[in-house]
Amino acid sequence: MVNPGAMQSLRAAAFLALTLGVAGPASAAGLSFDTVFGATPPWGAIPTRIVWSPDGSRFTYSLSSQDPGASATLYLYDARSHASTPLLEPVRFGPRSPSPSNAGWSPDGERVAVSVKGTLSVFTLADRTLRKLADEAADPQWSPHGDAIAYAHAGNVWVVAADGSSAPRKITPDGVEDRLLQGELDWVYPEELGIAHGFAWSPDGTQIAYLQLDERNVTDFPLTDFLEPDNTVAYQRYPLAGEKNPLAQLRVVNADGTGDALVYDAGAKDEYLAAFGWRPKSSTIVAEIVDRAQSDRTFVAITGSLRIVQDEQRSASWVDVMPLPRFLANGESVWVLDRDGTAGAYVRSASFGWKKISGDYRVLSILGVDERRGLAYVSAAYPTRRDRALLQLRLDGGAPKDLTPLPGSHVAVLSPDNSKYVDTRSDLDHPYSVDLGYTDGLPIPLARPNSRLASELLPTRLLSVPSKYGPLDATMLKPPHFDPKKKYPVVVYVYGGPEAPTTANGFGGQTALYHQLLARNGFIVFSIDGPASQIDSDAHVRLERKAFGPASLAGQEAGARFLATLPYVDAKRIGIWGWSFGGYETAYAMTHSKLFKAGAAVAPVTDWHLYDSIYTERYMGLPKDDPKAYDDSSVLDAAARLNGPLLIQHGTADDNVHMANSIALLQRFIDAKKSDVWFYPYPRKTHSIAGLAQHRTLFERMLRFWKANL
């Protein structure tokens, strides 16, 4: 096992200084809109998009940028020598080329599949040769033997020889882009079920299992480009709540394109194929099946026509989609399951059944399993629900070992051999640092936190607000030179969705720095998680069942009432803002509560009939089954009750929360003669409204709104 010493630390420091060059604002006066919304992040350019080699000896990475149009070099870091070198520069692919990304290491670790705006190439490390294989190749995956790469294109799965000796060949029958997808994912499945791949190679490389999505009856939603002199329209298959879903089948085809066969027909029962994959060293496919109501979840193992139930759960409210288990050679399997009110790690065995190996904390995901040593590595909310840690668990039970003991948020990328990890850490008052960690050894710093920026940050106070549901997590940021004898306006930052806290102990990036600017302009910035947004009480999360609006508003009103008790808060000058579900919660609060004077909603849902089926129906049920629940959670139906100024900002090409939500709300305001509304669209921008100019404009506009109304 590696136990790094002083020389390694010196090499890592050199890597930090020469390669990463983390630099931030030089003085407190430098924290401004210019620095917060510049191309280089104020916390410095840190390693992102970490992809480990199969043997865990090295990884590729890029340096972060806030400019979505920037071209970044792909670097290689050798964990043995602790040297970092440029691997591929954008210019290798032509002038003004986008950033190359690692689309996967070959099984032997000597080649890298590289994707540049859909163009698939293979880069050989030994001689640094680059070979183009295909255009418009999505989701490339190496075969287990490394002789071929499969990818999705135009509604089909294709296979191409990794050495370029033969042309790509289509192996799935008669898929059609935008209508019948075979191995290619639509919008809703990865967004709401978390599926990353539409197909998977069998362990022996002879077959490919793939997801077929029949989209022909799904709503074809128009997205208009208003900047073209003759406006153009792109169409997106998007199932609204209660409407037709894509019909899903799990199929298998031989790698040579023969023998295509149906494995499981979820579309026949309007079910979801929430996850699928091959059991290691076998011809068995494991799949997760969830019914349309999302009240019944079953894992099945399929070999030929045999289906064996692995785990089954039913709920009167909803079941959560869980990742596939990790199967071990001894016949046991390791799972993340919600079996006792919060998600934990379990081992399942034919001899002893289920055994929980985690404690009274939420396990978020399994990152790796070392069967030889009897260890599992998990990401967990530990030691508190506000923290995120990498834990080492024993498969036979016992206390966890916290590999990332510093408080805050740790996002770890574990090496395939479970010996190392790249850990990106932050907390509310300290921007990001990056370490190379060892599961048996001391970490090496790769990018230290920007101490100059950290010294400029106003401290964020952690609060616990009493409520009838128990203590609610909250945070508060006060202006500089705070005077408790004065009365301050407050801006409340909200999300409000199920199990989606805003008060976790991690640095909030650009949004956190915007809140710092708000504080410097004389505002208290406050955030509170309602009971359903916290992650460690299943019963509290279920409060939002058929009650998105009322249940999420309860937490925000508890926060506003708490603020009103503070002698330094002007309770008549409390504003609220949020993005996506937070935009919905903002608009809902401004039409259903008298506690907020003004609101700023970005990309808001305004009525749950207008959002996608999988997410909405999971929590709200089908519209036809409980129309009153949808009415009670609608902003549209309450537009006439708008009680203060409302700023709405939305991207015209938003393919997640369609701009139709904001347009429908504007019409209701017009009908109700409500004129205290400001609307700003962002042409060609999707849900993130990405772009340096766009983000700066959005947040500066919001600051002017707060100054005018609070």
C-alpha positions, 0 to 999 in steps of 0.5 A: 500500500502507498504511504506518501512521504515528503517528496511526494508532497513537494511534487504535488506542490509543484504540480499545483503551482505550475499546472493548476495555477489557482489564483483569485482576487487579490484584495477585498475590493476585487470581489465584484461582478467582474471577478465573480462572473469572469471566465476563470473561477474566483476560487481558481481553475481546479481539476474537473472531469476526473477519469481514472485508468483501469488500473488506478495508476493515472487519471485524466482531467480538465481545468474548470472554467466559468465560460461554457464556450472555452476550450480546455486542454485534456491533462494526464496525471500520473499517480505514481510519479505525481507528474501532470502533463498535457495529453490533448490540446484542442488545437489538435482537432482544428482551429477553434475546436471545443474541448476534448473529453475522455470518453473512456479508457481502453481495458488495457489502459493504453488508449483513450476514446476522445469525444470532441463535439460528437466526433469520436477518436482514439488516442494512443498514449505510447506514440501519441497518435490520434485516429478518427473513428466516427462522427456524431457518436454519443455514449461511446463504450469500449468492448471488454476486449478493447477491440471495438467501441460501440456508440449511439447514433441516429436512434441506433447502436453502432460498432466500430473497430478500435483500430479503424480497420473497418467502417462503423456498422449499425447492429440494431434494427430500424431505429429512427432518431426522435421516434424509435430510439435503440440504445440512445436515450431521450430527455426524460429517462436520464433526467428523472431516472438517472440512467447514464447509458442506453446500452451495455456490453456483455462481460464476454463482449459477444452481446449488447443489451440496449434500451428501446424507447418508442417515442412516437406517441410522446408530445413533440414539443416546439422550441423556437429560435427567435434570433433567426430572421426566419424563426426556426423550430426544433422539436423535443419529445417531452411527456407532460404529466398524465400524457403518453410516456415512451414505451420501453423495452429491454432488448439484446443483440449480438455484437455482429448485429444478429439475433436481436431479441426482446428481454423485457417489455415494460411498455406493455404495462406502461412501466419504467425500465429504471436501470439495467446492466449485466451481472459480472462474468455471466449472461444474466441481465439485471433490471430495475422495473418501476410501475407508472404510479411509481409505487412498486419497484422490483429488481429482476435477474433475467437469463433467457426466459427466467426472471428472479426477483432480487428485491421488491418494495411497495409504497402507499406514496412512492418508491425511490429509484435505486442504483443496481447492486454490486455483485460479488464472486462469493454470491453476495451483493451490496445494495443501497436501499431504503428499507427503514426510512432512510437509504442505507448500505446492505449486504444480501446473501442466500445464507443470512438474507439482508444485513445492514452495514451502514449506520444511522446516516444516509448512504448516497451511493456505492463507489466501490467494493473491495471483495478481497478485503471485505470493504465497501466505499460509499458516499454518505451524509456523514457525520451530519446530514449537512456533510458529505463524506467518503466512508469505508464500510466493512461488509461484515458490519462495524463502525465506518472509517471516515476517509475524509474527516474534515467537515464539509462536502467531499466529492470523491472519484474513486479509482477502479482498484479502490486504492485512491480517490480524487477528493474535491472538498469545500465548506460554506466559508471555504472554496474548493480544494482538491486532494489525491487521497489514499484509502490506506495513507495520507492525502496529497494536495493537488489544488489548495483552497484559494486562501485570499478568496476565503479571507474575503468571504463574510462568514456564513452562520449555521442555524437551527430553526425550531418548528413543529416538524423538529429543527430545520437547517438554515444559514445566514449571511450578514452584511459587513460592519453589521449593526444589531441595532439596525433593521436590515432587509432579507433575501431568502434563497430557496429550492424546496424540492424533495430531499434537495437541501440548500443548507448543506455544508459546501461552497455554493460556487457562483451563487454563493459569491452572488450572495456575498455581493448581496450582503455587501450591498446591505442585505441579509441572505438567509436560506432554510430547508423545509422538512421535506427538503432534508434528507434523513426523514422519509416521513417528512419527505412524504409531506410533499405527496400530492402537496408540492406547493403547501408542503414546500411553502410550510418551511419557507413560512417557518423561516420568514416567521423566525426572521420576524422575531429577530430584532435586526430584521425588517419583517416588511422587507423580506424577499425570496428567490430561487431557480427551477423548483426554487423558481416555482417555490418563489412564484408560489410563495408570492401568490400564496403567502403574505410574508414576502414582499418581493420575489425573483423566479428563474426558470420556474415551473408554474403549474405541474401539468406543464412538467414532465411525467416521471418527476411530477407523477412520482410525487403528485400522482396522475392529474386525473386521479387527484385534480385538486392536488394539482390545483392546490399546487398551481401558481397559475390558478392563484395569479390574481393573488400576487401580493408583491413585485415579481421578477421572472427570468427564463431561457427561450430554449429551456428543454427542462422547464419549458418557457411555456410555464412563464408565458402561461403565468404572464397571461394569467397576470394580464387577465388579473390586471397584475402589472407588478411583474417583470419578465426577461427572456434569454434567447437560445438559452436552456435551463442553466442560462449558461454564458458569462454575459447571461449569468452576469446580466441575470444576477445584476438585474436581480440585484437592481430588483432587490434594491428597488423593492427591498 
